[in-house]
Amino acid sequence: MGRQDSGDIIGVDNDDFVMQQISNALRDGIRSDVSMFTNIELLQEDKKFFIKLTVN
């Protein structure tokens, strides 16, 4: 989250809340639990924060 399809950084507001929403959606919305295969990171570029979600 925080990037346009073109790759331009938009940034996210209230990053802690958004990261918690993503984590909850992964935990509650997908069976079997895939949270052990995911990594959620808060990154910063050009003074804007964005979220990187990696699925292994």
C-alpha positions as CSV (number, residue, x, y, z in Angstrom):
1,M,0.0,0.0,0.0
2,G,1.1,3.5,-0.6
3,R,2.1,3.2,-4.2
4,Q,0.2,3.8,-7.4
5,D,0.1,1.1,-10.2
6,S,2.7,3.3,-12.0
7,G,5.1,2.9,-9.0
8,D,4.8,6.4,-7.7
9,I,4.7,6.7,-3.9
10,I,1.5,8.0,-2.5
11,G,2.2,7.2,1.2
12,V,-0.3,6.0,3.8
13,D,-1.9,7.9,6.6
14,N,-2.3,6.2,10.0
15,D,0.2,3.5,9.1
16,D,-0.2,1.5,12.4
17,F,-3.9,1.2,11.8
18,V,-3.5,0.1,8.2
19,M,-0.8,-2.5,9.1
20,Q,-3.1,-3.9,11.8
21,Q,-6.0,-4.1,9.3
22,I,-3.8,-6.0,6.8
23,S,-2.6,-8.4,9.6
24,N,-6.2,-9.0,10.8
25,A,-7.5,-9.6,7.2
26,L,-4.7,-12.2,6.6
27,R,-5.4,-13.9,9.9
28,D,-9.2,-13.9,9.8
29,G,-10.0,-13.9,6.1
30,I,-7.9,-16.7,4.8
31,R,-8.1,-20.4,5.8
32,S,-5.6,-21.9,6.7
33,D,-3.8,-19.2,8.6
34,V,-1.1,-17.8,6.3
35,S,0.3,-15.2,8.7
36,M,3.4,-17.4,9.3
37,F,4.2,-17.0,5.6
38,T,3.8,-13.2,5.4
39,N,5.9,-10.3,6.4
40,I,4.5,-6.7,6.8
41,E,7.0,-3.9,6.8
42,L,6.7,-0.1,7.1
43,L,9.1,1.6,4.7
44,Q,9.9,5.3,4.0
45,E,11.0,6.9,0.8
46,D,10.8,10.6,-0.2
47,K,9.5,11.5,3.3
48,K,6.4,9.2,2.7
49,F,5.6,6.0,4.4
50,F,4.4,2.9,2.6
51,I,3.7,-0.7,3.5
52,K,5.4,-3.7,1.9
53,L,3.7,-7.1,2.2
54,T,5.8,-10.1,1.3
55,V,4.3,-13.6,1.0
56,N,6.8,-16.5,1.0
